[in-house]
Amino acid sequence: MVFMVKPLRTLFMRIVLEKAIVFEERSYRFYEYLLGQAIFKDIFDLIKRLSGQELHHRIMLEEMQRRISVKGADPNRRKQLEIGQLPSEELDALCEEWPVISAEDSRETILNKALHKERCACRFYRKMMKLARSDDLKQLFQTLLGEEMGHAADIEEELEKILH
């Protein structure tokens, strides 16, 4: 049983990275969808920037995933890239599905939905940063957390403009 712990941690880390990649892809698609909506031209620049940053996040996560999946990688390096365990249900709760946007939704409603998801991303990366056992993973999750916090702040600023 002792021999299974490290492979399970590595497998768990791959699952975490895959969940983060899927989350970032959904975020990207959400913002891309909004770009096509003519009623949102006044927030086009914000949405375009968020879309591009979500795509960049996905690329960063995929690069980390490639680094840990390299065949014949140094076993010591693999050990350094492990992450602590988190119950699957808790991981799923951190990043639930993106809400559906309807044609009747106002800019305020849509921005609130986006803000909710950006805050979800912050919780996810904060949790992963605490569980990461390597400096590389901690740094990646810290970078992503900082950027997601920036996204939330940008959306809050836009909501403030709409409400006042």
N, C-alpha and C positions, 0 to 999 in steps of 0.2 A: 504494500500500500504506500509506503514511503516513496517508491519510485514513481508513483502516479501523480504526486502533488505538483511537481514542477510542470509536467506536460499539461495538466489541467489548468494551471495558472496561465500558461502561455495560450492555451485554447480560449480561456476566458478573455484574455486580453484581445485576441483576434475577434471575438464576438463583440466586445466593447467597441473596438475600432470599426467593425462592420456596422454596428448600430449607429455610430456617430456619422459614418459615411452616408448611410441611408437618410439620417436626419438632415444632414447638410444638403443632400440631393433634393429632398422634399422642400426644404427652405428655398433652394434655388428655383425650383419649379413654381412654387407659390409666388415668388417675386416676379418671375418671368410671365406668369399668367396676368398679374396685375399690370405689367408693362403694356399688355395688349388691350387693356381697358381704356377707352377714350376718356372716360369720366375722371380718370386719375392723372391727367396730364400735368396738373399743378404740383404733384408730388413725384413726377417722373424721375428727376435727378436722384432723389433719395432712394426710390425703389431700384433704379438702375445700379446705383452704388452697392446697395445691399445684395442685390442679385450677384454681382461680380464677386463680392467678398465671400458669399456662401460657396460659390464655385471654387474660389481659392482655398477655402477651408477644406473642401472635399479633396482637393489635390494634396494638401498637406497631410491629411489623414491617410490617403492612399500611399503616399511616399513612406510614411511610418509603417504601414502595413507591409509594403514591399521589403522594407529593411528587416522586418522580423521574419519574413517568409523566405528569405534567401536560402536556397539549399546549400548545405555545407557551411553555414554560418558558424562562426566561433561560438562554442557552447557557453563560454563565459559572457559573451555579448548578449546571447539570448537570455541568460539568467538576469542580466542587468535590465532587460526590457520587460520583466514580469510586472504584473499588476495584481493587487490584492483582490480577493473575491467579493462579490456583491450579489445578493440573492437576485435571481432572474426577475422576479416580480417587481422588486424595487427598481431595477434597471429599466424595465418596461414602463413603470409609472413615471420615470423621469422624462421620458420622451414619447408621449402618446402621439397619436395621429394629428396631422394638420387639420384644422377645421375647414369645412367646405365653404366656399365663398359663393354667395348668390348675387344675382343681378340687382336685387333690392337692397343689398348691404350698402350702407353709407361709408364714406371715407373714414369716419370716426370708428365705425364698427370694424372695418377691415384693419385699420391701424391698431385697434385694441387686440384683435386676434393675432396680428403679427407681434405685438408687444408681449402677449402671453407666451408665444412660442420662443421669442428671444430670451425671455426670463427662464423658460424651461431649459433652453440651451445653457444658460448660465448655471443653473442648478446641476445639470448633467456634468459640465466640465469642472465645476467646483468639486463635485463628488469624485470624479475621475482623478483630479489632481491630488486629492488626499489619498487615494488608493494606489496611485502609481508608485512603483518601487525604483524607478530609474530616473535619473536627471533628465534624460531625453524625453521621456513621456511626460514628466511633470512640466517641463518647459513647453512642450507642445500644447498640453491642456491649459496651461497658464496663458499662453498666447491666445488660444481660441477663446478662453474665458474673457480676457480683456477686450477682444474684438466684439464678442457677443454683448458685453456690457455697453460697449460703444454703440452698437446697433440699437439696444434698448433705449439708451439716452437720446439718440437721434429720433427715434419714433416718438418718444415722450415729448420732445421739443416740437415735433410736427403736430402732435395732438394738442399741445398747448396753443399753437397758432390757430388751429381749427376752433378750439373752444373759446378763445378770447378775441 
